[in-house]
Amino acid sequence: MPSDLLQALGRFFGWHSYQSDYTKFMNDYLARHPEEIDSHREGRAAWWDKGPDERAPVPSMRHAPKSGGNEHTFAPDDNSAEAPKED
């Protein structure tokens, strides 16, 4: 739910919502420094918000491991193939 809706419901029903000291500090800081919000958006756009043509290509699947990638590192044990004989 969006925070505006939660706040409206809280006011309607008389709920008091908890805010940590850190959340209060950040809300106060961002209210006094709105340029930080723009800086945050620019940084996010530079690193994360990419279109399909700007993203790195999907790696090819021919080098993908079939069962974890380490199946070639284990040699079969000669004794493991033989089942114990019962008399």
PDB file of N, CA, C and O in Angstrom, chain B, residues numbered from 101:
ATOM      1  N   MET B 101       0.844  -1.178   0.000  1.00  0.00           N
ATOM      2  CA  MET B 101       0.000   0.000   0.000  1.00  0.00           C
ATOM      3  C   MET B 101       0.888   1.239   0.000  1.00  0.00           C
ATOM      4  O   MET B 101       1.915   1.259   0.678  1.00  0.00           O
ATOM      5  N   PRO B 102       0.524   2.235  -0.721  1.00  0.00           N
ATOM      6  CA  PRO B 102       1.294   3.473  -0.690  1.00  0.00           C
ATOM      7  C   PRO B 102       1.209   4.118   0.691  1.00  0.00           C
ATOM      8  O   PRO B 102       0.212   3.971   1.398  1.00  0.00           O
ATOM      9  N   SER B 103       2.252   4.820   1.055  1.00  0.00           N
ATOM     10  CA  SER B 103       2.295   5.422   2.385  1.00  0.00           C
ATOM     11  C   SER B 103       1.208   6.476   2.572  1.00  0.00           C
ATOM     12  O   SER B 103       0.724   6.657   3.688  1.00  0.00           O
ATOM     13  N   ASP B 104       0.809   7.183   1.497  1.00  0.00           N
ATOM     14  CA  ASP B 104      -0.260   8.176   1.624  1.00  0.00           C
ATOM     15  C   ASP B 104      -1.566   7.515   2.030  1.00  0.00           C
ATOM     16  O   ASP B 104      -2.305   8.047   2.859  1.00  0.00           O
ATOM     17  N   LEU B 105      -1.851   6.366   1.454  1.00  0.00           N
ATOM     18  CA  LEU B 105      -3.077   5.648   1.794  1.00  0.00           C
ATOM     19  C   LEU B 105      -3.029   5.166   3.238  1.00  0.00           C
ATOM     20  O   LEU B 105      -4.025   5.256   3.957  1.00  0.00           O
ATOM     21  N   LEU B 106      -1.880   4.656   3.665  1.00  0.00           N
ATOM     22  CA  LEU B 106      -1.739   4.211   5.050  1.00  0.00           C
ATOM     23  C   LEU B 106      -1.901   5.368   6.023  1.00  0.00           C
ATOM     24  O   LEU B 106      -2.525   5.219   7.073  1.00  0.00           O
ATOM     25  N   GLN B 107      -1.343   6.511   5.676  1.00  0.00           N
ATOM     26  CA  GLN B 107      -1.485   7.673   6.547  1.00  0.00           C
ATOM     27  C   GLN B 107      -2.936   8.127   6.623  1.00  0.00           C
ATOM     28  O   GLN B 107      -3.422   8.488   7.695  1.00  0.00           O
ATOM     29  N   ALA B 108      -3.640   8.109   5.472  1.00  0.00           N
ATOM     30  CA  ALA B 108      -5.052   8.493   5.468  1.00  0.00           C
ATOM     31  C   ALA B 108      -5.876   7.517   6.301  1.00  0.00           C
ATOM     32  O   ALA B 108      -6.749   7.936   7.062  1.00  0.00           O
ATOM     33  N   LEU B 109      -5.605   6.221   6.164  1.00  0.00           N
ATOM     34  CA  LEU B 109      -6.320   5.236   6.976  1.00  0.00           C
ATOM     35  C   LEU B 109      -6.010   5.426   8.455  1.00  0.00           C
ATOM     36  O   LEU B 109      -6.894   5.298   9.303  1.00  0.00           O
ATOM     37  N   GLY B 110      -4.766   5.729   8.758  1.00  0.00           N
ATOM     38  CA  GLY B 110      -4.382   5.958  10.142  1.00  0.00           C
ATOM     39  C   GLY B 110      -5.101   7.139  10.755  1.00  0.00           C
ATOM     40  O   GLY B 110      -5.538   7.081  11.905  1.00  0.00           O
ATOM     41  N   ARG B 111      -5.226   8.211   9.988  1.00  0.00           N
ATOM     42  CA  ARG B 111      -5.960   9.377  10.495  1.00  0.00           C
ATOM     43  C   ARG B 111      -7.435   9.053  10.673  1.00  0.00           C
ATOM     44  O   ARG B 111      -8.054   9.477  11.648  1.00  0.00           O
ATOM     45  N   PHE B 112      -8.000   8.299   9.729  1.00  0.00           N
ATOM     46  CA  PHE B 112      -9.425   7.965   9.788  1.00  0.00           C
ATOM     47  C   PHE B 112      -9.735   7.089  10.996  1.00  0.00           C
ATOM     48  O   PHE B 112     -10.708   7.331  11.709  1.00  0.00           O
ATOM     49  N   PHE B 113      -8.910   6.073  11.224  1.00  0.00           N
ATOM     50  CA  PHE B 113      -9.165   5.141  12.318  1.00  0.00           C
ATOM     51  C   PHE B 113      -8.487   5.544  13.625  1.00  0.00           C
ATOM     52  O   PHE B 113      -8.673   4.880  14.645  1.00  0.00           O
ATOM     53  N   GLY B 114      -7.717   6.604  13.608  1.00  0.00           N
ATOM     54  CA  GLY B 114      -7.053   7.052  14.821  1.00  0.00           C
ATOM     55  C   GLY B 114      -5.810   6.259  15.169  1.00  0.00           C
ATOM     56  O   GLY B 114      -5.375   6.266  16.321  1.00  0.00           O
ATOM     57  N   TRP B 115      -5.228   5.571  14.187  1.00  0.00           N
ATOM     58  CA  TRP B 115      -4.008   4.820  14.431  1.00  0.00           C
ATOM     59  C   TRP B 115      -2.826   5.779  14.510  1.00  0.00           C
ATOM     60  O   TRP B 115      -2.802   6.811  13.839  1.00  0.00           O
ATOM     61  N   HIS B 116      -1.880   5.439  15.311  1.00  0.00           N
ATOM     62  CA  HIS B 116      -0.638   6.197  15.370  1.00  0.00           C
ATOM     63  C   HIS B 116       0.455   5.315  14.795  1.00  0.00           C
ATOM     64  O   HIS B 116       0.732   4.235  15.316  1.00  0.00           O
ATOM     65  N   SER B 117       1.072   5.779  13.723  1.00  0.00           N
ATOM     66  CA  SER B 117       2.099   4.955  13.088  1.00  0.00           C
ATOM     67  C   SER B 117       3.463   5.266  13.700  1.00  0.00           C
ATOM     68  O   SER B 117       3.768   6.409  14.042  1.00  0.00           O
ATOM     69  N   TYR B 118       4.258   4.235  13.827  1.00  0.00           N
ATOM     70  CA  TYR B 118       5.600   4.365  14.387  1.00  0.00           C
ATOM     71  C   TYR B 118       6.573   4.803  13.306  1.00  0.00           C
ATOM     72  O   TYR B 118       6.527   4.309  12.180  1.00  0.00           O
ATOM     73  N   GLN B 119       7.449   5.728  13.650  1.00  0.00           N
ATOM     74  CA  GLN B 119       8.551   6.121  12.779  1.00  0.00           C
ATOM     75  C   GLN B 119       9.822   6.098  13.616  1.00  0.00           C
ATOM     76  O   GLN B 119       9.874   6.665  14.708  1.00  0.00           O
ATOM     77  N   SER B 120      10.835   5.440  13.092  1.00  0.00           N
ATOM     78  CA  SER B 120      12.111   5.389  13.804  1.00  0.00           C
ATOM     79  C   SER B 120      12.775   6.760  13.777  1.00  0.00           C
ATOM     80  O   SER B 120      12.396   7.636  12.999  1.00  0.00           O
ATOM     81  N   ASP B 121      13.766   6.926  14.635  1.00  0.00           N
ATOM     82  CA  ASP B 121      14.510   8.188  14.667  1.00  0.00           C
ATOM     83  C   ASP B 121      15.208   8.442  13.335  1.00  0.00           C
ATOM     84  O   ASP B 121      15.300   9.581  12.876  1.00  0.00           O
ATOM     85  N   TYR B 122      15.689   7.386  12.734  1.00  0.00           N
ATOM     86  CA  TYR B 122      16.360   7.534  11.436  1.00  0.00           C
ATOM     87  C   TYR B 122      15.375   8.018  10.360  1.00  0.00           C
ATOM     88  O   TYR B 122      15.706   8.895   9.562  1.00  0.00           O
ATOM     89  N   THR B 123      14.174   7.448  10.344  1.00  0.00           N
ATOM     90  CA  THR B 123      13.170   7.862   9.364  1.00  0.00           C
ATOM     91  C   THR B 123      12.784   9.316   9.580  1.00  0.00           C
ATOM     92  O   THR B 123      12.641  10.068   8.616  1.00  0.00           O
ATOM     93  N   LYS B 124      12.616   9.718  10.826  1.00  0.00           N
ATOM     94  CA  LYS B 124      12.291  11.117  11.120  1.00  0.00           C
ATOM     95  C   LYS B 124      13.422  12.033  10.656  1.00  0.00           C
ATOM     96  O   LYS B 124      13.181  13.084  10.061  1.00  0.00           O
ATOM     97  N   PHE B 125      14.659  11.619  10.936  1.00  0.00           N
ATOM     98  CA  PHE B 125      15.800  12.421  10.515  1.00  0.00           C
ATOM     99  C   PHE B 125      15.844  12.566   8.998  1.00  0.00           C
ATOM    100  O   PHE B 125      16.022  13.671   8.485  1.00  0.00           O
ATOM    101  N   MET B 126      15.683  11.449   8.272  1.00  0.00           N
ATOM    102  CA  MET B 126      15.755  11.496   6.807  1.00  0.00           C
ATOM    103  C   MET B 126      14.617  12.326   6.224  1.00  0.00           C
ATOM    104  O   MET B 126      14.837  13.093   5.286  1.00  0.00           O
ATOM    105  N   ASN B 127      13.413  12.189   6.757  1.00  0.00           N
ATOM    106  CA  ASN B 127      12.296  13.001   6.261  1.00  0.00           C
ATOM    107  C   ASN B 127      12.554  14.482   6.492  1.00  0.00           C
ATOM    108  O   ASN B 127      12.288  15.304   5.615  1.00  0.00           O
ATOM    109  N   ASP B 128      13.070  14.825   7.663  1.00  0.00           N
ATOM    110  CA  ASP B 128      13.390  16.216   7.967  1.00  0.00           C
ATOM    111  C   ASP B 128      14.523  16.723   7.073  1.00  0.00           C
ATOM    112  O   ASP B 128      14.453  17.830   6.540  1.00  0.00           O
ATOM    113  N   TYR B 129      15.557  15.911   6.915  1.00  0.00           N
ATOM    114  CA  TYR B 129      16.707  16.302   6.089  1.00  0.00           C
ATOM    115  C   TYR B 129      16.285  16.519   4.628  1.00  0.00           C
ATOM    116  O   TYR B 129      16.680  17.504   4.005  1.00  0.00           O
ATOM    117  N   LEU B 130      15.492  15.604   4.095  1.00  0.00           N
ATOM    118  CA  LEU B 130      15.071  15.739   2.699  1.00  0.00           C
ATOM    119  C   LEU B 130      14.102  16.899   2.510  1.00  0.00           C
ATOM    120  O   LEU B 130      14.058  17.502   1.437  1.00  0.00           O
ATOM    121  N   ALA B 131      13.330  17.214   3.538  1.00  0.00           N
ATOM    122  CA  ALA B 131      12.447  18.383   3.445  1.00  0.00           C
ATOM    123  C   ALA B 131      13.272  19.670   3.402  1.00  0.00           C
ATOM    124  O   ALA B 131      12.896  20.625   2.722  1.00  0.00           O
ATOM    125  N   ARG B 132      14.405  19.698   4.133  1.00  0.00           N
ATOM    126  CA  ARG B 132      15.263  20.887   4.141  1.00  0.00           C
ATOM    127  C   ARG B 132      16.222  20.930   2.957  1.00  0.00           C
ATOM    128  O   ARG B 132      16.718  22.003   2.613  1.00  0.00           O
ATOM    129  N   HIS B 133      16.497  19.774   2.320  1.00  0.00           N
ATOM    130  CA  HIS B 133      17.445  19.704   1.208  1.00  0.00           C
ATOM    131  C   HIS B 133      16.814  18.962   0.028  1.00  0.00           C
ATOM    132  O   HIS B 133      17.167  17.812  -0.230  1.00  0.00           O
ATOM    133  N   PRO B 134      15.888  19.600  -0.690  1.00  0.00           N
ATOM    134  CA  PRO B 134      15.227  18.903  -1.809  1.00  0.00           C
ATOM    135  C   PRO B 134      16.181  18.575  -2.968  1.00  0.00           C
ATOM    136  O   PRO B 134      15.864  17.725  -3.799  1.00  0.00           O
ATOM    137  N   GLU B 135      17.322  19.225  -3.032  1.00  0.00           N
ATOM    138  CA  GLU B 135      18.278  18.918  -4.104  1.00  0.00           C
ATOM    139  C   GLU B 135      18.853  17.510  -3.959  1.00  0.00           C
ATOM    140  O   GLU B 135      19.311  16.924  -4.940  1.00  0.00           O
ATOM    141  N   GLU B 136      18.831  16.967  -2.749  1.00  0.00           N
ATOM    142  CA  GLU B 136      19.326  15.601  -2.540  1.00  0.00           C
ATOM    143  C   GLU B 136      18.427  14.571  -3.227  1.00  0.00           C
ATOM    144  O   GLU B 136      18.904  13.528  -3.674  1.00  0.00           O
ATOM    145  N   ILE B 137      17.145  14.860  -3.309  1.00  0.00           N
ATOM    146  CA  ILE B 137      16.218  13.946  -3.990  1.00  0.00           C
ATOM    147  C   ILE B 137      16.557  13.896  -5.473  1.00  0.00           C
ATOM    148  O   ILE B 137      16.568  12.824  -6.077  1.00  0.00           O
ATOM    149  N   ASP B 138      16.836  15.070  -6.065  1.00  0.00           N
ATOM    150  CA  ASP B 138      17.228  15.100  -7.480  1.00  0.00           C
ATOM    151  C   ASP B 138      18.558  14.387  -7.697  1.00  0.00           C
ATOM    152  O   ASP B 138      18.732  13.675  -8.686  1.00  0.00           O
ATOM    153  N   SER B 139      19.495  14.579  -6.769  1.00  0.00           N
ATOM    154  CA  SER B 139      20.785  13.902  -6.876  1.00  0.00           C
ATOM    155  C   SER B 139      20.613  12.391  -6.791  1.00  0.00           C
ATOM    156  O   SER B 139      21.269  11.641  -7.514  1.00  0.00           O
ATOM    157  N   HIS B 140      19.736  11.953  -5.911  1.00  0.00           N
ATOM    158  CA  HIS B 140      19.455  10.515  -5.784  1.00  0.00           C
ATOM    159  C   HIS B 140      18.875   9.959  -7.087  1.00  0.00           C
ATOM    160  O   HIS B 140      19.269   8.884  -7.537  1.00  0.00           O
ATOM    161  N   ARG B 141      17.947  10.690  -7.684  1.00  0.00           N
ATOM    162  CA  ARG B 141      17.331  10.228  -8.940  1.00  0.00           C
ATOM    163  C   ARG B 141      18.359  10.160 -10.069  1.00  0.00           C
ATOM    164  O   ARG B 141      18.349   9.223 -10.867  1.00  0.00           O
ATOM    165  N   GLU B 142      19.241  11.151 -10.130  1.00  0.00           N
ATOM    166  CA  GLU B 142      20.276  11.146 -11.170  1.00  0.00           C
ATOM    167  C   GLU B 142      21.233   9.969 -10.980  1.00  0.00           C
ATOM    168  O   GLU B 142      21.609   9.310 -11.949  1.00  0.00           O
ATOM    169  N   GLY B 143      21.623   9.710  -9.747  1.00  0.00           N
ATOM    170  CA  GLY B 143      22.516   8.583  -9.481  1.00  0.00           C
ATOM    171  C   GLY B 143      21.861   7.254  -9.794  1.00  0.00           C
ATOM    172  O   GLY B 143      22.497   6.356 -10.344  1.00  0.00           O
ATOM    173  N   ARG B 144      20.592   7.127  -9.445  1.00  0.00           N
ATOM    174  CA  ARG B 144      19.877   5.885  -9.746  1.00  0.00           C
ATOM    175  C   ARG B 144      19.769   5.699 -11.254  1.00  0.00           C
ATOM    176  O   ARG B 144      19.963   4.594 -11.762  1.00  0.00           O
ATOM    177  N   ALA B 145      19.464   6.760 -11.959  1.00  0.00           N
ATOM    178  CA  ALA B 145      19.332   6.664 -13.410  1.00  0.00           C
ATOM    179  C   ALA B 145      20.664   6.280 -14.057  1.00  0.00           C
ATOM    180  O   ALA B 145      20.692   5.547 -15.045  1.00  0.00           O
ATOM    181  N   ALA B 146      21.759   6.776 -13.498  1.00  0.00           N
ATOM    182  CA  ALA B 146      23.068   6.469 -14.082  1.00  0.00           C
ATOM    183  C   ALA B 146      23.437   5.007 -13.902  1.00  0.00           C
ATOM    184  O   ALA B 146      24.087   4.423 -14.769  1.00  0.00           O
ATOM    185  N   TRP B 147      23.029   4.402 -12.778  1.00  0.00           N
ATOM    186  CA  TRP B 147      23.467   3.043 -12.477  1.00  0.00           C
ATOM    187  C   TRP B 147      22.422   1.982 -12.727  1.00  0.00           C
ATOM    188  O   TRP B 147      22.776   0.869 -13.115  1.00  0.00           O
ATOM    189  N   TRP B 148      21.139   2.277 -12.522  1.00  0.00           N
ATOM    190  CA  TRP B 148      20.129   1.222 -12.516  1.00  0.00           C
ATOM    191  C   TRP B 148      19.061   1.351 -13.585  1.00  0.00           C
ATOM    192  O   TRP B 148      18.694   0.353 -14.205  1.00  0.00           O
ATOM    193  N   ASP B 149      18.559   2.538 -13.815  1.00  0.00           N
ATOM    194  CA  ASP B 149      17.426   2.709 -14.729  1.00  0.00           C
ATOM    195  C   ASP B 149      17.916   2.704 -16.172  1.00  0.00           C
ATOM    196  O   ASP B 149      18.230   3.753 -16.734  1.00  0.00           O
ATOM    197  N   LYS B 150      17.977   1.536 -16.757  1.00  0.00           N
ATOM    198  CA  LYS B 150      18.478   1.377 -18.118  1.00  0.00           C
ATOM    199  C   LYS B 150      17.373   0.804 -18.997  1.00  0.00           C
ATOM    200  O   LYS B 150      16.558  -0.006 -18.556  1.00  0.00           O
ATOM    201  N   GLY B 151      17.368   1.242 -20.238  1.00  0.00           N
ATOM    202  CA  GLY B 151      16.458   0.671 -21.212  1.00  0.00           C
ATOM    203  C   GLY B 151      17.023  -0.645 -21.737  1.00  0.00           C
ATOM    204  O   GLY B 151      18.191  -0.953 -21.500  1.00  0.00           O
ATOM    205  N   PRO B 152      16.214  -1.416 -22.442  1.00  0.00           N
ATOM    206  CA  PRO B 152      16.695  -2.704 -22.961  1.00  0.00           C
ATOM    207  C   PRO B 152      17.906  -2.568 -23.888  1.00  0.00           C
ATOM    208  O   PRO B 152      18.757  -3.457 -23.932  1.00  0.00           O
ATOM    209  N   ASP B 153      17.985  -1.466 -24.623  1.00  0.00           N
ATOM    210  CA  ASP B 153      19.109  -1.290 -25.539  1.00  0.00           C
ATOM    211  C   ASP B 153      20.384  -0.848 -24.816  1.00  0.00           C
ATOM    212  O   ASP B 153      21.469  -0.939 -25.390  1.00  0.00           O
ATOM    213  N   GLU B 154      20.281  -0.374 -23.574  1.00  0.00           N
ATOM    214  CA  GLU B 154      21.446   0.086 -22.819  1.00  0.00           C
ATOM    215  C   GLU B 154      22.014  -0.986 -21.877  1.00  0.00           C
ATOM    216  O   GLU B 154      23.118  -0.828 -21.355  1.00  0.00           O
ATOM    217  N   ARG B 155      21.282  -2.049 -21.664  1.00  0.00           N
ATOM    218  CA  ARG B 155      21.719  -3.089 -20.735  1.00  0.00           C
ATOM    219  C   ARG B 155      22.792  -3.968 -21.351  1.00  0.00           C
ATOM    220  O   ARG B 155      22.945  -4.030 -22.571  1.00  0.00           O
ATOM    221  N   ALA B 156      23.528  -4.642 -20.488  1.00  0.00           N
ATOM    222  CA  ALA B 156      24.546  -5.577 -20.962  1.00  0.00           C
ATOM    223  C   ALA B 156      23.858  -6.762 -21.637  1.00  0.00           C
ATOM    224  O   ALA B 156      22.765  -7.149 -21.224  1.00  0.00           O
ATOM    225  N   PRO B 157      24.466  -7.339 -22.653  1.00  0.00           N
ATOM    226  CA  PRO B 157      23.828  -8.470 -23.330  1.00  0.00           C
ATOM    227  C   PRO B 157      23.750  -9.687 -22.409  1.00  0.00           C
ATOM    228  O   PRO B 157      24.569  -9.863 -21.507  1.00  0.00           O
ATOM    229  N   VAL B 158      22.764 -10.502 -22.658  1.00  0.00           N
ATOM    230  CA  VAL B 158      22.585 -11.728 -21.891  1.00  0.00           C
ATOM    231  C   VAL B 158      23.706 -12.693 -22.251  1.00  0.00           C
ATOM    232  O   VAL B 158      23.967 -12.902 -23.436  1.00  0.00           O
ATOM    233  N   PRO B 159      24.378 -13.287 -21.270  1.00  0.00           N
ATOM    234  CA  PRO B 159      25.472 -14.205 -21.600  1.00  0.00           C
ATOM    235  C   PRO B 159      24.952 -15.444 -22.317  1.00  0.00           C
ATOM    236  O   PRO B 159      23.819 -15.877 -22.105  1.00  0.00           O
ATOM    237  N   SER B 160      25.799 -16.001 -23.162  1.00  0.00           N
ATOM    238  CA  SER B 160      25.389 -17.190 -23.899  1.00  0.00           C
ATOM    239  C   SER B 160      25.282 -18.371 -22.950  1.00  0.00           C
ATOM    240  O   SER B 160      25.968 -18.413 -21.928  1.00  0.00           O
ATOM    241  N   MET B 161      24.438 -19.318 -23.276  1.00  0.00           N
ATOM    242  CA  MET B 161      24.200 -20.461 -22.409  1.00  0.00           C
ATOM    243  C   MET B 161      25.135 -21.629 -22.706  1.00  0.00           C
ATOM    244  O   MET B 161      25.052 -22.652 -22.027  1.00  0.00           O
ATOM    245  N   ARG B 162      26.011 -21.519 -23.683  1.00  0.00           N
ATOM    246  CA  ARG B 162      26.869 -22.655 -24.011  1.00  0.00           C
ATOM    247  C   ARG B 162      27.938 -22.896 -22.951  1.00  0.00           C
ATOM    248  O   ARG B 162      28.515 -23.982 -22.894  1.00  0.00           O
ATOM    249  N   HIS B 163      28.212 -21.892 -22.105  1.00  0.00           N
ATOM    250  CA  HIS B 163      29.194 -22.082 -21.042  1.00  0.00           C
ATOM    251  C   HIS B 163      28.538 -22.302 -19.691  1.00  0.00           C
ATOM    252  O   HIS B 163      29.223 -22.375 -18.670  1.00  0.00           O
ATOM    253  N   ALA B 164      27.231 -22.405 -19.677  1.00  0.00           N
ATOM    254  CA  ALA B 164      26.525 -22.565 -18.410  1.00  0.00           C
ATOM    255  C   ALA B 164      26.744 -23.973 -17.861  1.00  0.00           C
ATOM    256  O   ALA B 164      26.713 -24.940 -18.623  1.00  0.00           O
ATOM    257  N   PRO B 165      26.963 -24.104 -16.570  1.00  0.00           N
ATOM    258  CA  PRO B 165      27.138 -25.439 -15.995  1.00  0.00           C
ATOM    259  C   PRO B 165      25.846 -26.237 -16.046  1.00  0.00           C
ATOM    260  O   PRO B 165      24.759 -25.668 -15.951  1.00  0.00           O
ATOM    261  N   LYS B 166      25.957 -27.541 -16.195  1.00  0.00           N
ATOM    262  CA  LYS B 166      24.772 -28.387 -16.298  1.00  0.00           C
ATOM    263  C   LYS B 166      24.287 -28.849 -14.940  1.00  0.00           C
ATOM    264  O   LYS B 166      23.082 -28.995 -14.732  1.00  0.00           O
ATOM    265  N   SER B 167      25.204 -29.082 -14.009  1.00  0.00           N
ATOM    266  CA  SER B 167      24.765 -29.517 -12.685  1.00  0.00           C
ATOM    267  C   SER B 167      25.649 -28.915 -11.608  1.00  0.00           C
ATOM    268  O   SER B 167      26.211 -29.637 -10.784  1.00  0.00           O
ATOM    269  N   GLY B 168      25.770 -27.626 -11.613  1.00  0.00           N
ATOM    270  CA  GLY B 168      26.541 -26.960 -10.582  1.00  0.00           C
ATOM    271  C   GLY B 168      27.917 -26.530 -11.024  1.00  0.00           C
ATOM    272  O   GLY B 168      28.541 -25.706 -10.356  1.00  0.00           O
ATOM    273  N   GLY B 169      28.409 -27.054 -12.119  1.00  0.00           N
ATOM    274  CA  GLY B 169      29.680 -26.606 -12.655  1.00  0.00           C
ATOM    275  C   GLY B 169      30.891 -27.349 -12.151  1.00  0.00           C
ATOM    276  O   GLY B 169      31.990 -27.115 -12.652  1.00  0.00           O
ATOM    277  N   ASN B 170      30.744 -28.233 -11.183  1.00  0.00           N
ATOM    278  CA  ASN B 170      31.920 -28.897 -10.651  1.00  0.00           C
ATOM    279  C   ASN B 170      31.873 -30.409 -10.857  1.00  0.00           C
ATOM    280  O   ASN B 170      32.579 -31.147 -10.169  1.00  0.00           O
ATOM    281  N   GLU B 171      31.062 -30.871 -11.781  1.00  0.00           N
ATOM    282  CA  GLU B 171      30.962 -32.315 -11.982  1.00  0.00           C
ATOM    283  C   GLU B 171      32.243 -32.920 -12.540  1.00  0.00           C
ATOM    284  O   GLU B 171      32.481 -34.115 -12.365  1.00  0.00           O
ATOM    285  N   HIS B 172      33.063 -32.133 -13.199  1.00  0.00           N
ATOM    286  CA  HIS B 172      34.306 -32.665 -13.772  1.00  0.00           C
ATOM    287  C   HIS B 172      35.429 -32.749 -12.739  1.00  0.00           C
ATOM    288  O   HIS B 172      36.483 -33.310 -13.038  1.00  0.00           O
ATOM    289  N   THR B 173      35.238 -32.212 -11.541  1.00  0.00           N
ATOM    290  CA  THR B 173      36.304 -32.211 -10.550  1.00  0.00           C
ATOM    291  C   THR B 173      36.317 -33.471  -9.692  1.00  0.00           C
ATOM    292  O   THR B 173      37.278 -33.705  -8.960  1.00  0.00           O
ATOM    293  N   PHE B 174      35.281 -34.274  -9.767  1.00  0.00           N
ATOM    294  CA  PHE B 174      35.198 -35.458  -8.931  1.00  0.00           C
ATOM    295  C   PHE B 174      35.396 -36.713  -9.771  1.00  0.00           C
ATOM    296  O   PHE B 174      34.657 -36.953 -10.726  1.00  0.00           O
ATOM    297  N   ALA B 175      36.371 -37.491  -9.420  1.00  0.00           N
ATOM    298  CA  ALA B 175      36.599 -38.769 -10.104  1.00  0.00           C
ATOM    299  C   ALA B 175      35.794 -39.836  -9.375  1.00  0.00           C
ATOM    300  O   ALA B 175      35.734 -39.817  -8.146  1.00  0.00           O
ATOM    301  N   PRO B 176      35.185 -40.749 -10.084  1.00  0.00           N
ATOM    302  CA  PRO B 176      34.415 -41.788  -9.403  1.00  0.00           C
ATOM    303  C   PRO B 176      35.332 -42.671  -8.567  1.00  0.00           C
ATOM    304  O   PRO B 176      36.452 -42.991  -8.965  1.00  0.00           O
ATOM    305  N   ASP B 177      34.839 -43.046  -7.431  1.00  0.00           N
ATOM    306  CA  ASP B 177      35.581 -43.917  -6.528  1.00  0.00           C
ATOM    307  C   ASP B 177      35.431 -45.350  -7.025  1.00  0.00           C
ATOM    308  O   ASP B 177      34.320 -45.787  -7.326  1.00  0.00           O
ATOM    309  N   ASP B 178      36.536 -46.084  -7.113  1.00  0.00           N
ATOM    310  CA  ASP B 178      36.487 -47.457  -7.638  1.00  0.00           C
ATOM    311  C   ASP B 178      35.648 -48.373  -6.752  1.00  0.00           C
ATOM    312  O   ASP B 178      35.023 -49.305  -7.257  1.00  0.00           O
ATOM    313  N   ASN B 179      35.621 -48.131  -5.461  1.00  0.00           N
ATOM    314  CA  ASN B 179      34.885 -48.999  -4.545  1.00  0.00           C
ATOM    315  C   ASN B 179      33.396 -48.665  -4.474  1.00  0.00           C
ATOM    316  O   ASN B 179      32.605 -49.489  -4.016  1.00  0.00           O
ATOM    317  N   SER B 180      33.006 -47.486  -4.914  1.00  0.00           N
ATOM    318  CA  SER B 180      31.619 -47.072  -4.774  1.00  0.00           C
ATOM    319  C   SER B 180      30.684 -47.797  -5.741  1.00  0.00           C
ATOM    320  O   SER B 180      29.480 -47.870  -5.496  1.00  0.00           O
ATOM    321  N   ALA B 181      31.232 -48.340  -6.852  1.00  0.00           N
ATOM    322  CA  ALA B 181      30.404 -49.008  -7.828  1.00  0.00           C
ATOM    323  C   ALA B 181      29.972 -50.406  -7.370  1.00  0.00           C
ATOM    324  O   ALA B 181      28.963 -50.935  -7.834  1.00  0.00           O
ATOM    325  N   GLU B 182      30.740 -50.989  -6.464  1.00  0.00           N
ATOM    326  CA  GLU B 182      30.430 -52.339  -6.015  1.00  0.00           C
ATOM    327  C   GLU B 182      29.518 -52.289  -4.798  1.00  0.00           C
ATOM    328  O   GLU B 182      29.806 -51.592  -3.826  1.00  0.00           O
ATOM    329  N   ALA B 183      28.436 -53.018  -4.856  1.00  0.00           N
ATOM    330  CA  ALA B 183      27.537 -53.100  -3.713  1.00  0.00           C
ATOM    331  C   ALA B 183      28.057 -54.165  -2.761  1.00  0.00           C
ATOM    332  O   ALA B 183      28.653 -55.146  -3.205  1.00  0.00           O
ATOM    333  N   PRO B 184      27.847 -53.993  -1.471  1.00  0.00           N
ATOM    334  CA  PRO B 184      28.309 -55.026  -0.523  1.00  0.00           C
ATOM    335  C   PRO B 184      27.580 -56.344  -0.767  1.00  0.00           C
ATOM    336  O   PRO B 184      26.368 -56.367  -0.981  1.00  0.00           O
ATOM    337  N   LYS B 185      28.325 -57.425  -0.732  1.00  0.00           N
ATOM    338  CA  LYS B 185      27.744 -58.751  -0.973  1.00  0.00           C
ATOM    339  C   LYS B 185      27.212 -59.330   0.330  1.00  0.00           C
ATOM    340  O   LYS B 185      27.870 -59.297   1.370  1.00  0.00           O
ATOM    341  N   GLU B 186      26.018 -59.851   0.237  1.00  0.00           N
ATOM    342  CA  GLU B 186      25.432 -60.486   1.411  1.00  0.00           C
ATOM    343  C   GLU B 186      25.465 -61.996   1.234  1.00  0.00           C
ATOM    344  O   GLU B 186      25.198 -62.488   0.137  1.00  0.00           O
ATOM    345  N   ASP B 187      25.780 -62.728   2.267  1.00  0.00           N
ATOM    346  CA  ASP B 187      25.846 -64.189   2.197  1.00  0.00           C
ATOM    347  C   ASP B 187      24.556 -64.808   2.657  1.00  0.00           C
ATOM    348  O   ASP B 187      24.428 -66.032   2.667  1.00  0.00           O
TER     349      ASP B 187
END
